[in-house]
């Protein structure tokens, strides 16, 4: 691990050589030269594989690992990850199409999302994947598809739990929510399923994402099993699949502490042993997106201009919020904080200075680093935003101000 | 004007007929049927023209009106607006290409942006448009282009003023900023220009956007003239163009009061008369984007599902933050507020209810209306987000979760 930023912690995968950031054995200048232009996103196969290996060590045999494509749907990334995981989770028809290009069995592909269109439900039923039904409307629509087509769609119930994931970056359970069927309404939905031509597969119990506290994740995993056992009593068949969610966070901001996997490993072993007794037919799974790819990617842009305005340094770069909305602080952050940002071709160089990194857009929102401690930089130098492998390019307003799109490579 | 939402004010352009929202004389159901799918953005030519006519009444002859393409770069919209305004402002090379497809003289097209690439500066110089130079680096690069090509690029200086636009939605002046050259450094930059093969055109003094207080706008217009007069003393030639900014806001949120144009008209008349004395060669201009198109557009989606979760109603629609980031509250808002949202095919129907409108994405951020008073709605009904003509589609993360893009029509 190399300390890359003085405000942020060390990075687990990327090193520094000749004071340049190194990704997949190549210096950042060499990568930029081989791409031929900036800005770009670069993702590192070895980092992704290393992260999945760490996860494999944490997960007992009875707990499968699924990749949530939405975190990074770049086709090369999906193709690289697919053989390393046990299944794929999709959030739209187009993601489903992508999942179908892999070798995964249809039973290992699941589709969640609170607003599936009828076209998407038709597609999912035809493909034979598992639909995580989020409402009784979806159950009835899938039943009508079954009657029309003679198929028997595989359906899991997405449950809006009656507990919440504590201290989660993004809570998705525990109160009124658009996700899934409220736990207390699930017995009724399962009762309705008995008379519908659907194959009951199990439960999807997802309580939140981007959590850095192992205690909260462990608690939500235990709660998910308990809830599934309770609901299984009402099910029209055995629970074959139990998705106990994901939620593993990665450190983004100054002060964020890396998630401790050891207690999660111990907890999952206990949960899996417990599940073997209480839900003997169920394959457990966790579903991770950001945790698999988030730390394996960088966004890199080049400094176009260096300005000093009323005592502050502004490094104006050729990329910005139109390519990386989250790093600008405009995606779910209430108070803007800096992502880890470095001068990538002179990471630890002296002298240092406090500088702002701003993009080319005519808006003060286009801010990639707000008064950070950086190596003193000049036009031509490269700026890297770390922790950019998930929810980067696809979660950004690419068309804003009609600038060119960044390149995207997997190395 | 028709009262569309009980929490928001009346709308100046769109009416209601048979309890349906009416755009360009057509009911929203008829428009949806003719587009053949949802979601979509629809922009109304007549509303745009009416808004420009209102502005013409406010602007003295000596003050030109420019359209800032970034607010809505849909080619049909740009083509419609172009003959109704005196010039176009662009913020990228691609916007410049679009501007060049109109009949405007090259001297009436200007290019601002703090991070122009060398390719964009080459393009601007070749086209002969006015570059609003934001740094001495841009001045020197343009001079090098001039020496290479034998042209004499038209250059205005974008000034980071030493005053600020008070109570602006987005401040862009008055402190350390990436925009323009600090007012106190401009005399030095003008001095440098004397020896460079550049045609001095004037000043661009832009102090902020989305302001609803006429006093602040009027004050910044007077300040811009005073500053330009002061700086003109150092200029290598007469000031031929003075862009005194824009900043006219539109009401988005409950409690927002519509901008009062009457005092702005009076102020502009005084500023123009003053300018005729103090900068006799200067054509003044204001540059507006959002104010021209913002209220002329709607985003429309269809309800897919209606869910009640723990006492709250969720209307799940087929569009969301991936199409309309600003309406979800994730674009520059610190505290999320509701855009005006209506059930567009039963605007004032009874019964009413308090409901959330959420999109299809697997994130709690995908929220278009947070506990709003709406007509009770069912799957199949249409939801319209008003005030969506500016910074809608292009300012949204279209690729997020790989859902289909919305349609876009000008009626």
Interface residues (C-beta under 8 A of the other chain):
Chain A: X69 X70 X73 X91 X92 X94 X95 X98 X112 X113 X114 X115 X116 X117 X134 X135 X137 X138 X160 X170 X171 X172 X175 X176 X177 X178 X179 X182 X304 X305 X306 X307 X309 X310 X311 X312 X314 X316 X317 X318 X320 X325 X330 X331 X332 X334 X356 X358 X359 X360 X361 X362 X363 X364 X365 X379 X391 X393 X394 X395 X396 X397 X398 X399 X400 X401 X402 X403 X404
Chain B: X70 X73 X91 X92 X94 X95 X98 X112 X113 X114 X115 X116 X117 X134 X135 X137 X138 X160 X170 X171 X172 X175 X176 X177 X178 X179 X182 X304 X305 X306 X307 X309 X310 X311 X312 X314 X316 X317 X318 X320 X325 X330 X331 X332 X334 X356 X358 X359 X360 X361 X362 X363 X364 X365 X379 X391 X393 X394 X395 X396 X397 X398 X399 X400 X401 X402 X403 X404
